[in-house]
Amino acid sequence: MTNNQGSPTRRLMVWACALSGLCAAWPGANAQDNPLSGKQIRLVAPFSPGGGVDTLARGLADGLQRNTGLSVTVENKPGAGGNIAANYVAKSSGNTLYLLVNSVNHYANPIMVKNSGYDPYKDFAPVAYLSSFPYIFVTPGDSKFTQLKEVTAQMRNQPGSVSWAFGGNGTLGHFLGVAMERAEKIKGTPVSYRGGPDLLTALGGKQVDMAIMSVQSSLPLIAQGRLKALAVSGDTRNKTLPQVPAANEVIANYPSIVGFVALYAPAHTPARQLEQLIREVNKVVTSEEYTKRLDKDGSTAKTFANASEAKDFFDKEGPKWEALTVEAGLKVE
C-alpha cells in the first residue's frame, strides 16, 4: 500500500502550508477547522431599531462580520414582549444561523404569557452575556418633576395621576416600575411601548410623564437637556452620570435589579458550531472597540469558556427573573 503521507509531493504541500500560514485555504480545511464556514448569521432583536438591545446587536454584527468574513445581519422582530422573536429563532432552520439578542424578558415572558410557545432553557443554548443593562428614570426636559421622590409623592397623593412608560411587558423597565410601586406602596399608570425609540417619541410628545429605559438610549438627549435624569437602576451610581442618584438612594427597600442583554442560539445548533460561535463572540466582546461602546453607558460584558459554562450561568440567572415575574404578579392575557 502506498503511503501518501510520506510522498515527496505530500511533504512539499505540508511544508508550504506550514511556512505560509495558508493551511486554512487548503481545500477542505475550512469546513473542518471552522464549523461556521459558509454560514450566514442573522441576529434577531425583539425590539424596534435604535434601542439599546438593537444597538448592541448591531455592534456585535459588525465585529463578527469583520472577524469571520461571514454575512452577519440584524433583523428586528418587535412585539409581544419578545415572544415573536424568540419563537422565530427557536423554530429556525436551514443554512442561515438565527440567533436571539434579548434582555431579561427572555425568561419573564413564558411566565407572563400563557402558551408563549417557547421554553427559554429547552429551546435555546446560551452563547454570551453581551452587556449589563443600566436603566434610568427620565422625564421630559421641561417636566415639573426634578427628582424621583417628587414623582412618587404625587403617585401617593393622587393614585394613577402619573404615567410611567417602559419598552414592553416583562422587560427590565417594567420590573423597575413595578418594584418602585411596590416599595413605595403607590400606584401610577403603567404604559407599554415597543422599544426605546417609541419611548422617546412618547416623552417628546408629552404622552407620558416618565419613562424607565436604557441609559444607552437616553444619554444623548439627557446631555442635550431634552430629557431629565431622575435616578438610575441598581444600588450604585452610573459612572457616566455620577450626579444622578441610584434608585435605592431615593426609595427605601428598593431592590438591586441589574439587567443584561444576552445572545442565544437555537437548542438544535450543532455542538461544534455553538462552540465556535462562542469563541468568535468572545473575540468581539473583549475587543477594544466593543469595550469602548459599553463604557459609554457604564456597562460591562462577560465571556464564557464553552457552552457548558454559559449554560450553567444562565440556568442560575433565569430563575431569578422568573421568580421576580411571579412575585410582581405580571400577567399578559
Backbone hydrogen bonds in HBPLUS format (Angstrom, degrees):
<---DONOR---> <-ACCEPTOR-->    atom                        ^
c    i                          cat <-CA-CA->   ^        H-A-AA   ^      H-
h    n   atom  resd res      DA  || num        DHA   H-A  angle D-A-AA Bond
n    s   type  num  typ     dist DA aas  dist angle  dist       angle   num
A0006-GLY N   A0003-ASN O   3.14 MM   3  5.65 140.4  2.30 107.7 117.5     1
A0007-SER N   A0004-ASN O   3.15 MM   3  5.17 157.8  2.20 102.7 109.6     2
A0011-ARG N   A0007-SER O   2.95 MM   4  6.21 166.9  1.97 161.0 164.6     3
A0012-LEU N   A0008-PRO O   2.95 MM   4  6.09 154.9  2.02 145.3 152.1     4
A0013-MET N   A0009-THR O   3.08 MM   4  6.37 153.8  2.15 147.6 153.8     5
A0014-VAL N   A0010-ARG O   3.05 MM   4  6.36 159.9  2.09 154.1 159.1     6
A0015-TRP N   A0011-ARG O   2.92 MM   4  6.16 165.0  1.95 153.5 157.3     7
A0016-ALA N   A0012-LEU O   2.93 MM   4  6.08 158.1  1.98 145.2 151.7     8
A0017-CYS N   A0013-MET O   2.99 MM   4  6.19 158.2  2.04 146.8 152.5     9
A0018-ALA N   A0014-VAL O   2.94 MM   4  6.17 163.8  1.97 151.6 156.1    10
A0019-LEU N   A0015-TRP O   2.93 MM   4  6.10 161.5  1.97 153.0 157.5    11
A0020-SER N   A0016-ALA O   2.96 MM   4  5.99 158.7  2.01 148.0 153.9    12
A0021-GLY N   A0017-CYS O   2.88 MM   4  5.66 139.5  2.04 147.9 155.3    13
A0025-ALA N   A0022-LEU O   2.85 MM   3  5.38 151.5  1.93 115.3 124.4    14
A0026-TRP N   A0023-CYS O   2.98 MM   3  5.26 158.3  2.03 109.7 116.8    15
A0029-ALA N   A0026-TRP O   2.82 MM   3  5.46 165.6  1.84 148.6 152.5    16
A0032-GLN N   A0028-GLY O   3.37 MM   4  6.50 148.2  2.48 137.0 145.4    17
A0033-ASP N   A0029-ALA O   2.79 MM   4  5.91 166.0  1.80 162.5 165.8    18
A0034-ASN N   A0030-ASN O   2.79 MM   4  5.53 158.6  1.83 153.4 158.1    19
A0037-SER N   A0034-ASN O   3.00 MM   3  5.49 167.3  2.01 121.0 124.4    20
A0039-LYS N   A0036-LEU O   2.94 MM   3  5.45 160.3  1.98 142.4 143.2    21
A0097-LEU N   A0040-GLN O   2.68 MM  57  6.05 164.8  1.71 171.2 169.6    22
A0041-ILE N   A0071-SER O   2.88 MM  30  6.17 172.7  1.89 168.2 170.1    23
A0073-THR N   A0041-ILE O   3.02 MM  32  6.54 154.6  2.09 155.1 159.9    24
A0042-ARG N   A0097-LEU O   2.96 MM  55  6.17 165.0  1.98 145.7 147.7    25
A0099-LEU N   A0042-ARG O   2.91 MM  57  6.20 160.7  1.94 161.3 162.0    26
A0043-LEU N   A0073-THR O   2.77 MM  30  6.14 165.3  1.79 165.7 165.0    27
A0075-GLU N   A0043-LEU O   2.79 MM  32  6.06 161.8  1.83 153.9 156.9    28
A0044-VAL N   A0099-LEU O   2.72 MM  55  5.94 176.6  1.72 176.0 176.9    29
A0101-VAL N   A0044-VAL O   2.98 MM  57  5.95 171.6  1.99 151.9 150.8    30
A0045-ALA N   A0075-GLU O   2.85 MM  30  6.18 155.3  1.91 150.1 158.5    31
A0077-LYS N   A0045-ALA O   2.79 MM  32  6.04 166.6  1.80 158.4 162.6    32
A0055-THR N   A0051-GLY O   2.93 MM   4  6.07 157.4  1.98 151.2 157.7    33
A0056-LEU N   A0052-GLY O   3.12 MM   4  6.34 158.1  2.17 146.7 151.8    34
A0057-ALA N   A0053-VAL O   2.97 MM   4  6.21 159.2  2.01 149.8 156.0    35
A0058-ARG N   A0054-ASP O   2.98 MM   4  6.26 154.3  2.05 150.1 156.4    36
A0059-GLY N   A0055-THR O   3.04 MM   4  6.30 151.8  2.12 145.4 152.9    37
A0060-LEU N   A0056-LEU O   2.94 MM   4  6.20 157.8  1.99 152.3 158.3    38
A0061-ALA N   A0057-ALA O   2.86 MM   4  6.07 157.6  1.91 146.8 153.6    39
A0062-ASP N   A0058-ARG O   3.02 MM   4  6.16 159.8  2.07 144.2 148.7    40
A0063-GLY N   A0059-GLY O   3.22 MM   4  6.43 163.3  2.25 144.5 148.4    41
A0064-LEU N   A0060-LEU O   2.89 MM   4  6.09 167.7  1.90 159.7 163.1    42
A0065-GLN N   A0061-ALA O   2.96 MM   4  6.02 166.5  1.98 150.8 154.8    43
A0066-ARG N   A0062-ASP O   3.04 MM   4  6.16 158.6  2.09 145.4 151.6    44
A0067-ASN N   A0063-GLY O   2.96 MM   4  6.09 160.2  2.00 150.0 155.3    45
A0068-THR N   A0064-LEU O   2.89 MM   4  5.85 162.6  1.92 152.7 157.3    46
A0069-GLY N   A0065-GLN O   2.89 MM   4  5.16 146.3  2.00 132.2 140.4    47
A0082-GLY N   A0079-GLY O   3.17 MM   3  5.98 162.6  2.21 123.7 127.8    48
A0083-ASN N   A0080-ALA O   3.04 MM   3  5.20 166.2  2.06 112.8 116.8    49
A0086-ALA N   A0082-GLY O   2.99 MM   4  6.11 162.8  2.02 153.0 158.4    50
A0087-ASN N   A0083-ASN O   3.11 MM   4  6.22 167.5  2.12 149.0 151.7    51
A0088-TYR N   A0084-ILE O   3.07 MM   4  6.17 154.8  2.13 145.5 153.1    52
A0089-VAL N   A0085-ALA O   3.01 MM   4  6.27 157.4  2.06 152.4 156.9    53
A0090-ALA N   A0086-ALA O   2.91 MM   4  6.05 169.0  1.93 153.4 157.1    54
A0091-LYS N   A0087-ASN O   3.09 MM   4  6.04 152.7  2.17 144.7 149.8    55
A0092-SER N   A0089-VAL O   3.11 MM   3  5.10 163.8  2.13 107.3 112.1    56
A0100-LEU N   A0264-TYR O   2.79 MM 164  5.03 157.4  1.84 151.5 155.6    57
A0264-TYR N   A0100-LEU O   2.85 MM 164  5.03 154.1  1.92 144.7 153.0    58
A0102-ASN N   A0262-ALA O   3.04 MM 160  5.66 155.6  2.10 156.0 161.7    59
A0262-ALA N   A0102-ASN O   2.87 MM 160  5.66 165.8  1.89 167.1 165.5    60
A0106-HIS N   A0103-SER O   3.10 MM   3  6.12 168.7  2.11 128.2 130.7    61
A0107-TYR N   A0104-VAL O   3.03 MM   3  5.89 153.2  2.11 123.6 127.7    62
A0108-ALA N   A0104-VAL O   3.33 MM   4  6.61 151.7  2.41 136.5 144.4    63
A0109-ASN N   A0105-ASN O   2.88 MM   4  5.40 165.3  1.90 138.0 140.9    64
A0111-ILE N   A0108-ALA O   2.99 MM   3  5.41 136.0  2.19 111.4 124.1    65
A0112-MET N   A0108-ALA O   3.02 MM   4  6.28 154.7  2.08 154.7 162.8    66
A0113-VAL N   A0109-ASN O   2.83 MM   4  5.78 168.5  1.84 165.0 167.0    67
A0332-VAL N   A0112-MET O   3.04 MM 220  5.54 169.9  2.05 129.6 127.3    68
A0123-ASP N   A0119-ASP O   3.00 MM   4  5.42 158.0  2.05 145.1 150.7    69
A0267-ALA N   A0123-ASP O   2.96 MM 144  4.96 152.2  2.04 118.5 114.4    70
A0125-ALA N   A0265-ALA O   2.74 MM 140  5.13 162.3  1.77 150.9 155.5    71
A0265-ALA N   A0125-ALA O   2.89 MM 140  5.13 177.0  1.89 146.5 146.9    72
A0127-VAL N   A0263-LEU O   2.78 MM 136  5.34 164.5  1.80 158.8 153.3    73
A0128-ALA N   A0263-LEU O   3.37 MM 135  5.10 157.5  2.42 127.7 131.1    74
A0263-LEU N   A0128-ALA O   2.86 MM 135  5.10 157.4  1.91 146.5 150.1    75
A0302-LYS N   A0129-TYR O   3.17 MM 173  5.28 173.0  2.17 149.5 150.8    76
A0130-LEU N   A0261-VAL O   2.79 MM 131  5.52 121.0  2.14 138.2 155.7    77
A0131-SER N   A0261-VAL O   3.27 MM 130  5.32 146.5  2.39 146.5 145.6    78
A0261-VAL N   A0131-SER O   2.80 MM 130  5.32 149.7  1.90 155.8 162.0    79
A0132-SER N   A0300-THR O   2.65 MM 168  5.42 135.4  1.84 149.7 165.1    80
A0133-PHE N   A0259-GLY O   3.01 MM 126  4.98 142.1  2.16 121.1 116.0    81
A0215-VAL N   A0134-PRO O   2.96 MM  81  5.84 165.6  1.98 146.7 144.5    82
A0233-SER N   A0135-TYR O   2.87 MM  98  5.31 162.8  1.90 142.5 142.2    83
A0136-ILE N   A0213-MET O   2.76 MM  77  5.59 152.4  1.83 159.7 168.8    84
A0213-MET N   A0136-ILE O   3.08 MM  77  5.59 152.5  2.15 155.8 154.5    85
A0137-PHE N   A0231-ALA O   2.82 MM  94  5.34 168.0  1.83 162.8 166.2    86
A0230-LEU N   A0137-PHE O   2.87 MM  93  5.46 174.3  1.87 168.1 166.5    87
A0138-VAL N   A0211-ALA O   2.88 MM  73  5.41 169.2  1.89 162.0 165.7    88
A0211-ALA N   A0138-VAL O   2.85 MM  73  5.41 159.5  1.90 154.7 161.4    89
A0139-THR N   A0228-LYS O   3.02 MM  89  5.20 151.1  2.10 139.8 148.9    90
A0228-LYS N   A0139-THR O   2.80 MM  89  5.20 162.0  1.83 153.9 157.0    91
A0143-SER N   A0140-PRO O   2.97 MM   3  5.21 162.9  2.00 120.6 120.6    92
A0141-GLY N   A0226-ARG O   2.83 MM  85  4.47 139.8  1.99 127.3 117.0    93
A0150-GLU N   A0147-GLN O   3.10 MM   3  5.45 140.8  2.26 104.5 115.0    94
A0151-VAL N   A0148-LEU O   3.01 MM   3  5.13 120.7  2.38  98.7 113.6    95
A0152-THR N   A0148-LEU O   3.02 MM   4  6.42 163.6  2.05 158.1 161.5    96
A0153-ALA N   A0149-LYS O   2.95 MM   4  5.95 143.6  2.09 131.8 141.9    97
A0154-GLN N   A0150-GLU O   3.17 MM   4  6.38 155.1  2.24 141.4 146.3    98
A0155-MET N   A0151-VAL O   3.07 MM   4  6.40 157.7  2.12 149.3 156.0    99
A0156-ARG N   A0152-THR O   2.98 MM   4  6.16 145.2  2.10 140.4 149.4   100
A0157-ASN N   A0153-ALA O   2.96 MM   4  6.20 158.6  2.01 148.1 153.7   101
A0158-GLN N   A0154-GLN O   2.67 MM   4  5.60 156.6  1.72 152.3 158.8   102
A0161-SER N   A0158-GLN O   3.00 MM   3  5.61 153.1  2.08 148.7 148.7   103
A0160-GLY N   A0187-LYS O   2.77 MM  27  5.66 163.5  1.79 143.5 141.5   104
A0189-THR N   A0162-VAL O   2.81 MM  27  5.97 153.1  1.88 147.7 148.9   105
A0209-ASP N   A0163-SER O   3.26 MM  46  5.25 132.6  2.50 118.1 130.7   106
A0210-MET N   A0163-SER O   3.09 MM  47  6.38 139.0  2.26 149.9 160.9   107
A0164-TRP N   A0189-THR O   2.99 MM  25  6.10 150.4  2.08 129.3 136.9   108
A0191-VAL N   A0164-TRP O   2.95 MM  27  6.12 144.6  2.08 146.7 148.3   109
A0165-ALA N   A0210-MET O   2.79 MM  45  6.24 154.1  1.85 142.6 150.1   110
A0212-ILE N   A0165-ALA O   2.91 MM  47  6.22 154.9  1.98 159.7 163.5   111
A0166-PHE N   A0191-VAL O   3.07 MM  25  6.50 144.0  2.21 161.4 167.0   112
A0193-TYR N   A0166-PHE O   2.81 MM  27  6.05 151.4  1.89 158.6 167.7   113
A0171-THR N   A0168-GLY O   3.20 MM   3  5.66 152.5  2.28 136.2 133.9   114
A0174-HIS N   A0171-THR O   3.04 MM   3  5.27 123.1  2.37 102.3 116.5   115
A0175-PHE N   A0171-THR O   3.13 MM   4  6.56 159.9  2.18 155.5 160.3   116
A0176-LEU N   A0172-LEU O   2.92 MM   4  6.17 164.0  1.94 157.6 161.9   117
A0177-GLY N   A0173-GLY O   3.05 MM   4  6.21 154.8  2.12 143.8 149.8   118
A0178-VAL N   A0174-HIS O   3.03 MM   4  6.26 165.1  2.05 155.1 159.0   119
A0179-ALA N   A0175-PHE O   2.85 MM   4  6.03 158.5  1.90 151.1 157.7   120
A0180-MET N   A0176-LEU O   3.02 MM   4  6.21 147.1  2.13 139.0 147.3   121
A0181-GLU N   A0177-GLY O   3.07 MM   4  6.41 162.6  2.10 151.1 154.3   122
A0182-ARG N   A0178-VAL O   2.92 MM   4  6.14 161.7  1.95 153.4 158.7   123
A0183-ALA N   A0179-ALA O   2.91 MM   4  5.95 163.2  1.94 148.1 152.8   124
A0184-GLU N   A0180-MET O   3.09 MM   4  6.15 156.8  2.15 148.5 154.3   125
A0185-LYS N   A0181-GLU O   2.76 MM   4  5.48 114.1  2.20 134.6 150.3   126
A0186-ILE N   A0181-GLU O   3.03 MM   5  4.92 154.9  2.09 134.4 142.1   127
A0199-LEU N   A0195-GLY O   3.06 MM   4  6.34 149.7  2.15 150.3 159.8   128
A0199-LEU N   A0196-GLY O   3.07 MM   3  5.02 117.2  2.48  95.8 111.6   129
A0200-LEU N   A0196-GLY O   2.95 MM   4  6.24 158.6  1.99 157.5 163.0   130
A0201-THR N   A0197-PRO O   3.00 MM   4  6.25 152.8  2.08 143.1 150.5   131
A0202-ALA N   A0198-ASP O   2.95 MM   4  6.15 157.6  2.00 144.6 150.6   132
A0203-LEU N   A0199-LEU O   2.91 MM   4  6.19 156.4  1.97 150.8 157.2   133
A0204-GLY N   A0200-LEU O   2.88 MM   4  6.03 163.6  1.91 148.0 152.9   134
A0205-GLY N   A0201-THR O   2.94 MM   4  6.10 145.7  2.06 145.3 154.1   135
A0207-GLN N   A0202-ALA O   2.84 MM   5  5.02 157.2  1.89 160.6 158.7   136
A0206-LYS N   A0203-LEU O   3.07 MM   3  5.06 162.0  2.11 106.8 110.8   137
A0218-SER N   A0214-SER O   3.26 MM   4  6.48 154.7  2.33 146.4 153.1   138
A0219-LEU N   A0215-VAL O   2.83 MM   4  5.53 148.4  1.93 159.0 162.2   139
A0221-LEU N   A0218-SER O   3.10 MM   3  5.59 119.7  2.48 113.4 127.2   140
A0222-ILE N   A0218-SER O   2.98 MM   4  6.20 144.7  2.11 153.7 164.1   141
A0222-ILE N   A0219-LEU O   3.15 MM   3  4.99 123.0  2.50  93.5 108.4   142
A0223-ALA N   A0219-LEU O   2.96 MM   4  6.20 161.0  1.99 156.7 160.7   143
A0224-GLN N   A0220-PRO O   3.15 MM   4  6.42 138.9  2.33 135.0 145.8   144
A0226-ARG N   A0221-LEU O   2.89 MM   5  5.18 131.7  2.12 160.6 163.3   145
A0227-LEU N   A0221-LEU O   3.14 MM   6  5.50 141.1  2.30 121.5 117.0   146
A0225-GLY N   A0222-ILE O   3.02 MM   3  5.08 152.1  2.10 102.4 111.4   147
A0232-VAL N   A0245-PRO O   2.95 MM  13  6.38 152.6  2.03 145.4 154.2   148
A0247-ALA N   A0232-VAL O   2.75 MM  15  5.67 144.4  1.88 177.0 168.0   149
A0241-LEU N   A0238-ASN O   2.93 MM   3  5.35 148.7  2.02 112.5 122.1   150
A0244-VAL N   A0241-LEU O   2.99 MM   3  5.63 165.8  2.01 124.6 129.1   151
A0249-GLU N   A0246-ALA O   2.90 MM   3  5.38 160.8  1.94 117.1 123.4   152
A0250-VAL N   A0247-ALA O   2.99 MM   3  5.37 145.7  2.11 107.8 117.7   153
A0251-ILE N   A0247-ALA O   2.85 MM   4  6.05 160.1  1.89 156.0 162.9   154
A0269-THR N   A0266-PRO O   3.03 MM   3  5.62 163.0  2.06 123.8 125.1   155
A0273-GLN N   A0270-PRO O   3.08 MM   3  5.38 119.5  2.47 104.7 119.3   156
A0274-LEU N   A0270-PRO O   2.98 MM   4  6.26 159.2  2.02 156.9 163.7   157
A0275-GLU N   A0271-ALA O   2.97 MM   4  6.21 163.7  2.00 153.8 157.2   158
A0276-GLN N   A0272-ARG O   3.09 MM   4  6.19 158.4  2.14 141.5 147.5   159
A0277-LEU N   A0273-GLN O   2.85 MM   4  6.00 154.4  1.92 147.5 155.2   160
A0278-ILE N   A0274-LEU O   2.96 MM   4  6.25 156.2  2.02 149.6 155.3   161
A0279-ARG N   A0275-GLU O   3.10 MM   4  6.40 156.7  2.16 144.1 150.0   162
A0280-GLU N   A0276-GLN O   2.93 MM   4  6.23 158.2  1.98 150.8 156.7   163
A0281-VAL N   A0277-LEU O   2.87 MM   4  6.06 162.3  1.90 155.8 160.5   164
A0282-ASN N   A0278-ILE O   2.93 MM   4  6.03 155.6  1.99 146.5 153.5   165
A0283-LYS N   A0279-ARG O   3.21 MM   4  6.50 148.3  2.31 141.5 148.7   166
A0284-VAL N   A0280-GLU O   3.36 MM   4  6.73 149.6  2.46 140.6 147.8   167
A0284-VAL N   A0281-VAL O   3.04 MM   3  5.14 118.2  2.43  96.9 112.0   168
A0285-VAL N   A0281-VAL O   2.97 MM   4  6.29 169.8  1.98 165.6 165.5   169
A0286-THR N   A0282-ASN O   3.13 MM   4  6.09 137.7  2.32 143.6 152.1   170
A0287-SER N   A0284-VAL O   3.04 MM   3  5.21 159.9  2.08 108.4 114.6   171
A0291-THR N   A0287-SER O   3.00 MM   4  6.16 165.9  2.02 153.9 158.4   172
A0292-LYS N   A0288-GLU O   2.98 MM   4  6.11 152.4  2.06 145.3 152.2   173
A0293-ARG N   A0289-GLU O   3.19 MM   4  6.51 145.8  2.32 139.8 148.6   174
A0293-ARG N   A0290-TYR O   3.05 MM   3  5.05 119.4  2.43  94.6 109.9   175
A0294-LEU N   A0290-TYR O   3.09 MM   4  6.51 155.6  2.15 151.3 157.0   176
A0295-ASP N   A0291-THR O   2.92 MM   4  6.17 151.6  2.00 147.0 155.5   177
A0296-LYS N   A0293-ARG O   3.25 MM   3  5.50 139.4  2.42  99.7 110.2   178
A0297-ASP N   A0294-LEU O   3.17 MM   3  5.89 154.4  2.23 116.8 122.5   179
A0299-SER N   A0294-LEU O   2.90 MM   5  4.80 164.1  1.92 141.5 137.1   180
A0298-GLY N   A0295-ASP O   3.29 MM   3  4.82 162.9  2.32  94.7  99.8   181
A0310-ALA N   A0306-ASN O   3.16 MM   4  6.48 159.1  2.21 150.0 156.0   182
A0311-LYS N   A0307-ALA O   2.91 MM   4  6.08 159.9  1.95 148.5 154.0   183
A0312-ASP N   A0308-SER O   2.99 MM   4  6.18 159.4  2.04 146.4 151.8   184
A0313-PHE N   A0309-GLU O   3.16 MM   4  6.37 157.1  2.22 145.9 151.1   185
A0314-PHE N   A0310-ALA O   3.14 MM   4  6.43 171.7  2.15 157.4 157.9   186
A0315-ASP N   A0311-LYS O   2.81 MM   4  5.83 144.7  1.94 150.1 160.1   187
A0316-LYS N   A0313-PHE O   3.16 MM   3  5.49 143.7  2.30 102.1 112.2   188
A0317-GLU N   A0313-PHE O   2.97 MM   4  6.24 147.6  2.08 141.2 151.6   189
A0318-GLY N   A0314-PHE O   2.89 MM   4  5.58 170.0  1.90 140.6 144.0   190
A0320-LYS N   A0317-GLU O   3.11 MM   3  5.56 136.6  2.31 110.4 122.0   191
A0321-TRP N   A0318-GLY O   2.99 MM   3  5.50 126.0  2.29 113.0 125.2   192
A0322-GLU N   A0318-GLY O   3.10 MM   4  6.44 149.2  2.20 148.3 157.7   193
A0323-ALA N   A0319-PRO O   2.89 MM   4  6.02 156.8  1.94 144.6 150.0   194
A0324-LEU N   A0320-LYS O   3.04 MM   4  6.31 152.7  2.11 140.1 147.6   195
A0325-THR N   A0321-TRP O   3.00 MM   4  6.10 150.2  2.09 137.6 145.3   196
A0326-VAL N   A0322-GLU O   3.05 MM   4  6.35 158.4  2.10 149.3 154.1   197
A0327-GLU N   A0323-ALA O   2.85 MM   4  6.02 166.1  1.87 151.8 156.3   198
A0328-ALA N   A0324-LEU O   2.88 MM   4  5.97 152.7  1.95 144.1 150.9   199
A0330-LEU N   A0325-THR O   3.19 MM   5  5.62 158.7  2.24 159.5 161.0   200
A0329-GLY N   A0326-VAL O   3.03 MM   3  5.05 143.0  2.17  98.0 109.4   201
